[in-house]
């Protein structure tokens, strides 16, 4: 049988395949695919948790999401990654640490967490700013730009629901749906 090393997140596609990210325990960082016939194979990642700016590697992936075309999206530390037909690409952001809205290729992220694709194809993800503030960011269904839709604040264990997303307090958002 197959042994998983610290599974973190999973998602199923329309064919019944299940994708599982692993590496919570600091090793074997990868995403595996379990087909509907129960065969398991590495989908992306070489098992090495370091140097996640290399497309062959993934870090600790806290969430996975699949769009209507079957492409898998996940956090790549400083970017949102996309895998389709077994090709891993940086979809939004770069390998440069930062915090900047803009075109997919010029936007910068600091520490991407949860990633979710909605039914229109829009993508939402959590990110920490350079000052450590948790924010929710957005890629429109046209998939051209990254924007920030909430600038959550954190203040010494005080978490409140605001009247708007901009006023809400967040801490360590690992998943979005």
Secondary structure by P-SEA (a helix, b strand, c coil): ccccccccccccccccbbbbbccccccccccccccccccccccccccccccccccccccccccccccccbbbbbbcccbbbbbcccccccccccccbbbbbcccccbbbccccbbbbccccccccccccccbbbbbbbbccccccccccccccccccccccccccccbbbccccccc
